[in-house]
Amino acid sequence: MPDYGHELLFGTFTTPSAKDPQHAVSVAQAAEAAGLDAVTIQDHPYNSDFLDTYTLLTWIAAKTSRIRVAANVSNLPLRPPVVLAKAAASIDLLSGGRFEMGLGAGGFGDAIKAAGGPDLTAGQRVDALDEAIEVMRGVWDTSRAGLKHEGEHYKIAGLRRGPRPAHEIGIWLGAYKPRMLALTGAKADGWLPSLDYIKSPTIAESNAMIDEAALAAGRQPSDIKRLLNIMRLSGESAGEWIEQLTGLVLEHGFSGFFFGGDDPEMIRTLGEEIAPAVRAAVDQARAQTGTAAPKSSRALSKRVEGIDYDALPAALSDRAIEPGDFRYGGVRHSYVWSGRPGLVIKPQNAGEVSEAVLYARAQDVPLSVRSGGHGISGRSTNRGGIVIDLGAMNGIEVLDAERGLVRLGPGARWSEVAAKLAEHGLAMSSGDYGGVGVGGLATAGGLGYLARKFGLTIDHVVAAEIVLADGRIVRADAENEPDLFWAIRGAGGNFGIVTAFELAAYRLGNIVQAIQVFDGSDMAGILERWGGLVEASPREVTSFLMAVGRRGGQPPVAQAITVYAGEDTDAAAEAINALSEAGPIIEQRAYLVPYPAIIAQPGGEHHGGGAVIRSGLVEHFTPEIARRASALLSSGAANLLQVRSVGGAVNDVPSDAMAYPHRTQNFSLIAAGSRGSADVLDALWDQLRPLLDGMYLNFETDTHPDRLTEAFPEPALSRLRALKRRYDPGNVFNQNFAIPPAEELREVG
């Protein structure tokens, strides 16, 4: 029987004796100290001399930091699969992904019955185990709606799934007879017998049965790990044990060994001498035979055309997530948009980003780049393409607190940045949601709560490290690659992947945040009056207004969130009270808080979705603009309007200083609706469009080429096209409002 190529695993097989409750914990700690990989605990709930295995596993996980834990094996008849799955996921989450599931059909029928378990024949226990595997995996699969199962032994009607484990929990079956071996091959992730109990069928015969069942189920034999409980090995010396274990790997395909006996010296010898020697011998043999770690059949079956997965550079192999990977559900979507990429690569430094770009260029699929994954415009994911996800590049470093110089990774999120900067009395305007990534915002604009006082985020970028389309890593600032530096501040991801930003943060203590809720019956009037009042406000005031139409019989309302960038509460109160003249006040409150307190904290994984969002800029909220914007809400085509005030310090910057030319407008306006209402929304937006003056690209989901002239009015667009020809002539970075390269290269300056 061949070596299946799995990573080797060494651990202990321990009895949960209640006579010395701390003994198993001490064994686990000794095993971890010796470098072993796992501690497994017998599970016999009917035994009065044993501790409860799952309580003990939780305690062991809390008392260790690295070693994996598993029941060996869980007694299914006395542990209902839903409860067992939730317990397993809970331990896995609490331990940071260190739990594995050893599972058995329950071989002690009388003891199980005496403990209140079901009275089942051996065949019925196998059937119940088959159902239980489906149920448990269903509980862990939170990507789908309620769990239903109608079986002979388990009936589940619409259970809410979850929690989702921290990693893909392997289900290892304790199996010895043909039906159990066939079930192992068809559905399990591992075979976990005890060496002393393997009689007939033999090891070779058992492996053959597992392999045959795997192939019949459309799987590969290598989908099933072979693990072994060993109470004793023949021979007296470590050398003899190393030879036997190496043979079990290379001749019978075993890759995991759990040793009985709790002698500390034996554990030390296993971890420090035997396991390293077996690994070395197996590595040498695998190098000679070319045996590599296997890919699961599930992963292979979900690969997409156009991507040469085998050509992925070795340095990126641990960074790549394929559709069949357990981690895929956490990286496929953006905050707003659903995606189904063929490969997600999560590099950890600029060199790996460079390798990822060169690899992606060689594939015949779209390439998207993601920082934090908020991605309202929808371009940080795709279908069937490659996503370079910069989430692991999330460093936040204060280089010089006195000067306010900071270095940020593109994958850092702004809530984290705000908290870190506040420790040094610094701040940086960054939108209103803490889950937004640095990379997407700091290359497009940054319309934040401090904009009228301090300007856009891009106004404070002083340098950037960038990976270009040809894989080169360059620094762009006022002295180095100044044209590129001009372009990346406003043109999004069109010119490369920024792998680090240097920004000049500014001093800021506490701020005042106010929330005002207006009766929106006269929404056009509120928009017009609020706009005029904001323009008349001191620069310390930046206000965002969100308006919603009638919902469920409730009247329309508008909510203004206003920030006064300073601690002068009297001045803040005067400025905020002035805004209350915008319309009838339903509710008003204000707080003096640190700036990080107002940046909404991000949630967990992104679950995607979809929306239609239209974006525009205006200088003033004229009566006509206010009327047409209000019509979007009253039509029902838009479920919300959001207006962000800019102006002030934003408009102090010359329009040609960087690739964000919009330096006369005072407001950003967006309208959001469902895809089902897109036609009506577009028709009404087209009526508003002639009154707009530019567009902020991060809020726009329409990718029509005409939108480019709105985002980059001339001469900005011509200059950008010429620079695109210089830095990305093949238009590799074409997913973020792609700027087409100029047909001929010309000098720009």
CORWOGI-V599118 format. One record per residue. N is the residue number from 1. PSI is psi in whole degrees, -180 to 180 (999 if undefined). Layout:
N,PSI ; N,PSI
This chain:
1,136 ; 2,167 ; 3,127 ; 4,-7 ; 5,8 ; 6,154 ; 7,139 ; 8,147 ; 9,129 ; 10,135 ; 11,-168 ; 12,160 ; 13,104 ; 14,145 ; 15,131 ; 16,62 ; 17,131 ; 18,-12 ; 19,-29 ; 20,83 ; 21,-29 ; 22,-5 ; 23,-48 ; 24,-33 ; 25,-42 ; 26,-39 ; 27,-44 ; 28,-43 ; 29,-37 ; 30,-39 ; 31,-41 ; 32,-43 ; 33,-31 ; 34,-6 ; 35,8 ; 36,167 ; 37,-24 ; 38,153 ; 39,127 ; 40,146 ; 41,134 ; 42,150 ; 43,100 ; 44,82 ; 45,-22 ; 46,-6 ; 47,115 ; 48,-16 ; 49,1 ; 50,143 ; 51,160 ; 52,126 ; 53,-42 ; 54,-35 ; 55,-43 ; 56,-42 ; 57,-39 ; 58,-43 ; 59,-42 ; 60,-44 ; 61,-36 ; 62,-26 ; 63,1 ; 64,173 ; 65,-19 ; 66,-38 ; 67,144 ; 68,155 ; 69,148 ; 70,150 ; 71,144 ; 72,80 ; 73,160 ; 74,139 ; 75,94 ; 76,-45 ; 77,-29 ; 78,5 ; 79,96 ; 80,140 ; 81,-35 ; 82,-47 ; 83,-41 ; 84,-43 ; 85,-41 ; 86,-38 ; 87,-44 ; 88,-47 ; 89,-36 ; 90,-48 ; 91,-40 ; 92,-44 ; 93,-44 ; 94,-30 ; 95,-2 ; 96,35 ; 97,40 ; 98,14 ; 99,139 ; 100,155 ; 101,101 ; 102,131 ; 103,137 ; 104,160 ; 105,-16 ; 106,100 ; 107,-5 ; 108,78 ; 109,-45 ; 110,-41 ; 111,-39 ; 112,-45 ; 113,-41 ; 114,-27 ; 115,8 ; 116,8 ; 117,173 ; 118,148 ; 119,94 ; 120,150 ; 121,169 ; 122,-42 ; 123,-40 ; 124,-35 ; 125,-37 ; 126,-42 ; 127,-43 ; 128,-39 ; 129,-42 ; 130,-49 ; 131,-41 ; 132,-38 ; 133,-44 ; 134,-43 ; 135,-47 ; 136,-45 ; 137,-32 ; 138,-39 ; 139,-41 ; 140,-19 ; 141,91 ; 142,5 ; 143,-9 ; 144,170 ; 145,-167 ; 146,146 ; 147,128 ; 148,137 ; 149,124 ; 150,91 ; 151,-180 ; 152,-34 ; 153,-26 ; 154,133 ; 155,120 ; 156,127 ; 157,88 ; 158,32 ; 159,137 ; 160,123 ; 161,160 ; 162,169 ; 163,159 ; 164,129 ; 165,167 ; 166,-26 ; 167,175 ; 168,104 ; 169,126 ; 170,138 ; 171,112 ; 172,126 ; 173,133 ; 174,106 ; 175,142 ; 176,-27 ; 177,163 ; 178,-44 ; 179,-41 ; 180,-38 ; 181,-37 ; 182,-40 ; 183,-39 ; 184,-47 ; 185,-34 ; 186,-34 ; 187,-19 ; 188,168 ; 189,-13 ; 190,154 ; 191,123 ; 192,77 ; 193,174 ; 194,135 ; 195,-41 ; 196,-21 ; 197,-7 ; 198,106 ; 199,-73 ; 200,115 ; 201,158 ; 202,178 ; 203,-50 ; 204,-42 ; 205,-39 ; 206,-45 ; 207,-41 ; 208,-40 ; 209,-42 ; 210,-46 ; 211,-43 ; 212,-43 ; 213,-37 ; 214,-48 ; 215,-40 ; 216,-28 ; 217,6 ; 218,22 ; 219,174 ; 220,148 ; 221,-32 ; 222,-6 ; 223,-18 ; 224,116 ; 225,149 ; 226,116 ; 227,157 ; 228,129 ; 229,132 ; 230,117 ; 231,-29 ; 232,150 ; 233,148 ; 234,157 ; 235,165 ; 236,-23 ; 237,157 ; 238,-35 ; 239,-41 ; 240,-39 ; 241,-40 ; 242,-42 ; 243,-43 ; 244,-45 ; 245,-40 ; 246,-40 ; 247,-40 ; 248,-32 ; 249,-54 ; 250,-29 ; 251,-28 ; 252,0 ; 253,8 ; 254,144 ; 255,-5 ; 256,138 ; 257,125 ; 258,120 ; 259,129 ; 260,164 ; 261,138 ; 262,22 ; 263,124 ; 264,-36 ; 265,-38 ; 266,-42 ; 267,-43 ; 268,-44 ; 269,-41 ; 270,-48 ; 271,-38 ; 272,-21 ; 273,-55 ; 274,-51 ; 275,-47 ; 276,-37 ; 277,-41 ; 278,-43 ; 279,-44 ; 280,-44 ; 281,-41 ; 282,-41 ; 283,-42 ; 284,-44 ; 285,-41 ; 286,-35 ; 287,-36 ; 288,-35 ; 289,-10 ; 290,21 ; 291,125 ; 292,162 ; 293,133 ; 294,152 ; 295,140 ; 296,153 ; 297,-31 ; 298,-44 ; 299,-44 ; 300,-37 ; 301,-20 ; 302,4 ; 303,150 ; 304,155 ; 305,150 ; 306,-10 ; 307,123 ; 308,90 ; 309,-33 ; 310,-16 ; 311,0 ; 312,129 ; 313,144 ; 314,-35 ; 315,-19 ; 316,-1 ; 317,-38 ; 318,-7 ; 319,-5 ; 320,137 ; 321,119 ; 322,165 ; 323,-28 ; 324,-1 ; 325,142 ; 326,-34 ; 327,-11 ; 328,-40 ; 329,-25 ; 330,-6 ; 331,-4 ; 332,-32 ; 333,163 ; 334,-178 ; 335,-40 ; 336,-27 ; 337,140 ; 338,142 ; 339,163 ; 340,60 ; 341,156 ; 342,-16 ; 343,135 ; 344,124 ; 345,130 ; 346,79 ; 347,161 ; 348,-3 ; 349,173 ; 350,-36 ; 351,-41 ; 352,-34 ; 353,-42 ; 354,-46 ; 355,-39 ; 356,-39 ; 357,-47 ; 358,-39 ; 359,-47 ; 360,-35 ; 361,-30 ; 362,-4 ; 363,156 ; 364,56 ; 365,164 ; 366,155 ; 367,123 ; 368,152 ; 369,136 ; 370,139 ; 371,-85 ; 372,-18 ; 373,8 ; 374,-58 ; 375,58 ; 376,-37 ; 377,-11 ; 378,8 ; 379,2 ; 380,12 ; 381,175 ; 382,-172 ; 383,117 ; 384,3 ; 385,-161 ; 386,138 ; 387,125 ; 388,109 ; 389,117 ; 390,16 ; 391,-29 ; 392,-16 ; 393,72 ; 394,28 ; 395,146 ; 396,113 ; 397,126 ; 398,107 ; 399,-39 ; 400,100 ; 401,-35 ; 402,-42 ; 403,-10 ; 404,17 ; 405,125 ; 406,154 ; 407,126 ; 408,138 ; 409,150 ; 410,-24 ; 411,-5 ; 412,148 ; 413,150 ; 414,-24 ; 415,-39 ; 416,-41 ; 417,-47 ; 418,-43 ; 419,-42 ; 420,-44 ; 421,-37 ; 422,-27 ; 423,-23 ; 424,13 ; 425,24 ; 426,165 ; 427,164 ; 428,125 ; 429,136 ; 430,41 ; 431,-162 ; 432,-3 ; 433,125 ; 434,-15 ; 435,-6 ; 436,136 ; 437,152 ; 438,-43 ; 439,-47 ; 440,-38 ; 441,-41 ; 442,3 ; 443,-8 ; 444,-32 ; 445,-85 ; 446,75 ; 447,87 ; 448,-178 ; 449,-9 ; 450,13 ; 451,-45 ; 452,-24 ; 453,-43 ; 454,-7 ; 455,-174 ; 456,163 ; 457,-44 ; 458,-21 ; 459,-14 ; 460,4 ; 461,124 ; 462,-14 ; 463,160 ; 464,147 ; 465,129 ; 466,136 ; 467,122 ; 468,174 ; 469,-27 ; 470,8 ; 471,-8 ; 472,147 ; 473,119 ; 474,160 ; 475,134 ; 476,125 ; 477,-165 ; 478,-24 ; 479,-32 ; 480,125 ; 481,56 ; 482,-32 ; 483,-42 ; 484,-40 ; 485,-40 ; 486,-44 ; 487,-39 ; 488,-14 ; 489,78 ; 490,-26 ; 491,19 ; 492,-140 ; 493,31 ; 494,-18 ; 495,-3 ; 496,-173 ; 497,115 ; 498,123 ; 499,-8 ; 500,143 ; 501,143 ; 502,128 ; 503,153 ; 504,98 ; 505,171 ; 506,160 ; 507,135 ; 508,128 ; 509,-133 ; 510,161 ; 511,167 ; 512,127 ; 513,133 ; 514,145 ; 515,122 ; 516,129 ; 517,125 ; 518,145 ; 519,123 ; 520,22 ; 521,-37 ; 522,72 ; 523,-40 ; 524,-42 ; 525,-40 ; 526,-45 ; 527,-46 ; 528,-48 ; 529,-44 ; 530,-43 ; 531,-45 ; 532,-40 ; 533,-39 ; 534,-44 ; 535,-31 ; 536,-6 ; 537,158 ; 538,160 ; 539,-21 ; 540,-17 ; 541,123 ; 542,130 ; 543,138 ; 544,134 ; 545,126 ; 546,127 ; 547,138 ; 548,148 ; 549,-167 ; 550,133 ; 551,125 ; 552,38 ; 553,-5 ; 554,144 ; 555,161 ; 556,148 ; 557,158 ; 558,132 ; 559,124 ; 560,128 ; 561,117 ; 562,137 ; 563,130 ; 564,114 ; 565,71 ; 566,172 ; 567,2 ; 568,95 ; 569,-30 ; 570,-46 ; 571,-39 ; 572,-44 ; 573,-41 ; 574,-46 ; 575,-41 ; 576,-40 ; 577,-32 ; 578,-37 ; 579,-21 ; 580,-13 ; 581,-3 ; 582,-27 ; 583,-179 ; 584,123 ; 585,128 ; 586,-38 ; 587,145 ; 588,135 ; 589,157 ; 590,154 ; 591,146 ; 592,112 ; 593,161 ; 594,149 ; 595,-42 ; 596,-23 ; 597,-20 ; 598,-3 ; 599,111 ; 600,133 ; 601,140 ; 602,155 ; 603,-150 ; 604,-133 ; 605,151 ; 606,138 ; 607,7 ; 608,-157 ; 609,-131 ; 610,146 ; 611,163 ; 612,122 ; 613,132 ; 614,139 ; 615,140 ; 616,164 ; 617,147 ; 618,152 ; 619,-45 ; 620,151 ; 621,85 ; 622,163 ; 623,-37 ; 624,-42 ; 625,-43 ; 626,-41 ; 627,-46 ; 628,-35 ; 629,-42 ; 630,-34 ; 631,-29 ; 632,-41 ; 633,-48 ; 634,-24 ; 635,-22 ; 636,-8 ; 637,-34 ; 638,130 ; 639,-11 ; 640,153 ; 641,141 ; 642,132 ; 643,127 ; 644,132 ; 645,138 ; 646,-128 ; 647,-159 ; 648,-127 ; 649,-27 ; 650,-40 ; 651,2 ; 652,-20 ; 653,132 ; 654,146 ; 655,-20 ; 656,12 ; 657,-26 ; 658,178 ; 659,30 ; 660,96 ; 661,1 ; 662,86 ; 663,21 ; 664,-17 ; 665,153 ; 666,-9 ; 667,146 ; 668,131 ; 669,131 ; 670,149 ; 671,131 ; 672,138 ; 673,180 ; 674,163 ; 675,-27 ; 676,-22 ; 677,15 ; 678,-42 ; 679,-45 ; 680,-43 ; 681,-45 ; 682,-39 ; 683,-42 ; 684,-37 ; 685,-35 ; 686,-30 ; 687,-30 ; 688,-29 ; 689,-43 ; 690,-19 ; 691,-5 ; 692,161 ; 693,76 ; 694,177 ; 695,143 ; 696,112 ; 697,-28 ; 698,-16 ; 699,8 ; 700,131 ; 701,-7 ; 702,120 ; 703,15 ; 704,140 ; 705,-26 ; 706,-25 ; 707,-24 ; 708,-40 ; 709,-23 ; 710,-41 ; 711,-35 ; 712,75 ; 713,152 ; 714,148 ; 715,8 ; 716,-43 ; 717,-42 ; 718,-40 ; 719,-41 ; 720,-40 ; 721,-38 ; 722,-40 ; 723,-33 ; 724,-42 ; 725,-35 ; 726,-44 ; 727,-25 ; 728,64 ; 729,-27 ; 730,2 ; 731,46 ; 732,-44 ; 733,84 ; 734,19 ; 735,-6 ; 736,82 ; 737,67 ; 738,125 ; 739,115 ; 740,138 ; 741,146 ; 742,149 ; 743,-31 ; 744,141 ; 745,131 ; 746,161 ; 747,139 ; 748,155 ; 749,999
